[in-house]
């Protein structure tokens, strides 16, 4: 079993000083009708429902006939959202089809 450590606080600030500290970010999944996670993202406001996506991802969204957005966590700083997004991406638990960083590896 692999344990993932998420760095927080000032250590995280030192690693990623460019990220915002306002607690307005969230982490979300785009989930298929059968519960398969298709995309893992972070953003704020209405980003989870945005249509600014890759061609394949947008086609999938337009064909969805169900509520496909699942909010995983909200009220996060940008750094914390980034860390949680990447923890989920790298955990091996999910294989989201539309996350480009995973398709390149």
C-alpha positions in Angstrom: 0.0 0.0 0.0 1.4 3.4 -1.0 0.9 6.4 1.3 0.6 9.9 -0.3 1.7 12.9 1.8 0.2 16.2 1.0 2.4 19.2 2.1 0.5 22.0 3.7 1.1 25.4 5.2 4.3 27.3 4.9 6.1 24.4 3.3 3.5 24.4 0.5 3.8 28.2 0.3 7.5 27.9 -0.3 7.1 25.2 -3.0 4.4 27.1 -4.9 4.5 30.9 -4.1 2.6 31.7 -7.3 -0.7 30.2 -6.1 -3.4 32.2 -4.5 -4.3 31.7 -0.8 -7.9 32.9 -1.0 -10.2 29.9 0.0 -12.4 30.1 -3.1 -11.2 27.1 -5.0 -12.7 23.6 -5.4 -11.8 20.2 -6.7 -14.3 18.3 -8.8 -14.8 15.2 -10.8 -16.7 14.7 -14.1 -18.4 11.4 -13.6 -19.9 9.1 -16.2 -23.5 7.7 -15.7 -22.0 4.5 -14.3 -19.8 6.3 -11.7 -16.5 6.2 -13.7 -14.4 9.3 -13.1 -13.8 10.9 -16.5 -12.0 14.0 -15.4 -10.5 15.5 -12.3 -10.1 19.2 -12.1 -9.7 22.3 -9.9 -11.2 25.7 -10.3 -13.4 28.3 -8.8 -16.9 29.6 -9.5 -18.6 27.9 -12.4 -15.5 26.1 -13.8 -16.8 22.6 -13.2 -19.7 23.3 -15.6 -17.6 25.3 -18.1 -17.7 24.1 -21.8 -14.1 25.3 -22.4 -12.7 21.8 -22.8 -11.0 19.6 -25.3 -13.0 18.5 -28.3 -13.5 15.0 -27.0 -14.3 16.2 -23.5 -16.9 18.7 -24.8 -18.5 16.1 -27.0 -18.8 13.8 -23.9 -20.3 16.7 -21.9 -22.8 17.6 -24.6 -24.0 14.0 -24.8 -24.4 13.6 -21.0 -28.0 13.1 -19.9 -27.2 13.1 -16.2 -25.6 15.4 -13.6 -21.9 14.8 -14.3 -20.3 17.2 -11.9 -19.3 15.9 -8.4 -17.7 18.5 -6.1 -15.0 16.7 -4.1 -14.0 19.6 -1.9 -14.6 23.4 -1.8 -13.4 26.4 0.2 -9.8 25.6 -0.6 -6.8 27.8 -1.4 -5.4 27.4 -4.9 -2.4 25.5 -3.5 -4.6 23.1 -1.5 -6.9 22.6 -4.5 -3.9 21.9 -6.7 -2.5 19.4 -4.2 -5.8 17.6 -3.8 -6.3 17.5 -7.6 -2.9 15.9 -8.1 -3.3 13.6 -5.2 -6.4 12.2 -6.9 -4.7 12.1 -10.3 -1.6 10.3 -9.1 -3.3 7.9 -6.6 -3.9 5.3 -9.2 -7.5 4.9 -8.0 -8.8 6.8 -11.1 -7.9 6.7 -14.7 -9.7 9.8 -16.0 -10.0 9.8 -19.8 -9.9 13.6 -20.3 -7.0 14.5 -18.1 -4.2 15.4 -20.6 -1.4 15.1 -18.1 -2.2 11.4 -17.7 -2.6 10.7 -21.4 1.0 11.9 -22.1 2.6 9.4 -19.8 
